């Protein structure tokens, strides 16, 4: 099972962590895993390129665990309110998209949110 934890500060989404393998299909043929990977990279690239905002990410090649932190979603790190809203909105959209997937793939995917600070 893949567990995705989303982090918020003051109600603002700014980071997420993905751990574990979905186990939905064989390695290399797991469409759920492929979907998660594609969506994660879309979020990272959109934040970096489309919004020119710093995003830190760590991908553990052995475990495939991923940690993504976009401090540009937080007022303490980004003055431009529109940019903060856009960056946080991307992460929030991913949160809702994954929650939709959980309805069908609940044995392979879990999604949580927390107000904890991860950095």
C-alpha positions as CSV (number, residue, x, y, z in Angstrom):
1,X,0.0,0.0,0.0
2,X,1.1,3.5,-0.8
3,X,0.5,6.1,2.0
4,X,0.4,9.7,1.0
5,X,0.5,12.3,3.8
6,X,-0.2,15.9,3.0
7,X,1.1,18.7,5.3
8,X,-0.6,22.0,6.0
9,X,0.4,25.0,7.9
10,X,-2.4,27.3,8.9
11,X,-4.7,25.4,6.6
12,X,-2.4,25.9,3.6
13,X,-1.1,22.8,1.8
14,X,2.6,23.0,1.3
15,X,4.1,19.5,1.2
16,X,3.4,15.8,0.8
17,X,5.2,12.5,1.4
18,X,4.6,9.2,-0.4
19,X,5.7,5.9,1.2
20,X,5.4,2.3,0.2
21,X,4.5,0.4,-2.9
22,X,0.8,0.2,-4.1
23,X,1.0,-3.5,-4.9
24,X,-1.8,-3.1,-7.4
25,X,0.2,-4.8,-10.2
26,X,3.5,-6.4,-11.0
27,X,6.6,-4.2,-10.9
28,X,6.8,-2.3,-14.1
29,X,3.1,-3.0,-14.9
30,X,1.5,-1.2,-11.9
31,X,-0.8,1.4,-13.4
32,X,-1.7,2.9,-10.0
33,X,2.0,3.4,-9.2
34,X,2.6,4.9,-12.6
35,X,-0.3,7.3,-12.2
36,X,1.0,8.4,-8.8
37,X,4.5,9.0,-10.2
38,X,3.2,10.9,-13.2
39,X,1.0,13.2,-11.0
40,X,3.8,13.8,-8.5
41,X,6.2,14.9,-11.3
42,X,3.5,17.1,-12.8
43,X,3.1,18.9,-9.4
44,X,6.9,19.3,-9.0
45,X,7.4,20.6,-12.6
46,X,4.4,22.9,-12.4
47,X,5.6,24.5,-9.2
48,X,9.2,24.8,-10.5
49,X,8.6,25.9,-14.1
50,X,5.1,27.3,-14.4
51,X,5.1,29.2,-11.1
52,X,8.9,29.7,-10.8
53,X,8.8,28.7,-7.2
54,X,11.3,26.7,-5.3
55,X,10.3,23.1,-4.5
56,X,12.5,20.6,-2.7
57,X,12.0,17.0,-3.3
58,X,13.8,13.8,-2.3
59,X,13.2,10.5,-4.1
60,X,14.7,7.4,-2.5
61,X,15.6,5.2,-5.4
62,X,15.6,2.0,-3.2
63,X,12.3,2.5,-1.4
64,X,10.7,4.9,-4.0
65,X,9.6,7.0,-1.0
66,X,9.1,10.7,-2.1
67,X,9.1,13.9,0.0
68,X,8.0,17.1,-1.7
69,X,8.2,20.5,0.1
70,X,7.0,23.7,-1.6
71,X,7.6,26.5,1.0
72,X,6.5,29.0,-1.6
73,X,2.9,28.2,-0.6
74,X,3.6,29.8,2.8
75,X,3.5,33.5,3.6
76,X,6.8,33.3,5.6
77,X,8.6,32.2,2.4
78,X,6.7,33.9,-0.4
79,X,5.4,37.5,-0.5
80,X,3.3,37.1,-3.7
81,X,-0.1,36.0,-2.6
82,X,-1.1,34.8,-6.0
83,X,1.9,32.6,-6.3
84,X,1.3,31.2,-2.8
85,X,-2.3,30.5,-3.8
86,X,-1.3,28.8,-7.0
87,X,1.4,26.6,-5.4
88,X,-0.8,25.5,-2.5
89,X,-3.7,25.0,-4.9
90,X,-1.7,22.5,-7.0
91,X,-0.9,20.5,-3.9
92,X,-4.5,20.7,-2.7
93,X,-5.7,19.5,-6.1
94,X,-3.4,16.5,-5.8
95,X,-4.9,15.8,-2.4
96,X,-8.4,15.8,-3.8
97,X,-7.4,13.7,-6.8
98,X,-5.9,11.1,-4.6
99,X,-8.9,11.0,-2.4
100,X,-11.0,10.3,-5.5
101,X,-8.7,7.4,-6.3
102,X,-8.9,6.0,-2.8
103,X,-12.6,5.3,-3.4
104,X,-11.7,2.7,-6.0
105,X,-8.2,1.6,-4.8
106,X,-8.7,1.7,-1.0
107,X,-6.7,-1.6,-0.6
108,X,-3.7,0.0,-2.3
109,X,-3.7,3.7,-1.4
110,X,-4.3,5.8,1.7
111,X,-4.3,9.6,2.0
112,X,-4.0,11.6,5.1
113,X,-3.5,15.3,6.0
114,X,-1.9,16.8,9.0
115,X,-1.0,20.2,10.4
116,X,2.4,19.0,11.4
117,X,5.6,20.8,10.3
118,X,7.9,18.4,8.5
119,X,11.0,20.6,8.0
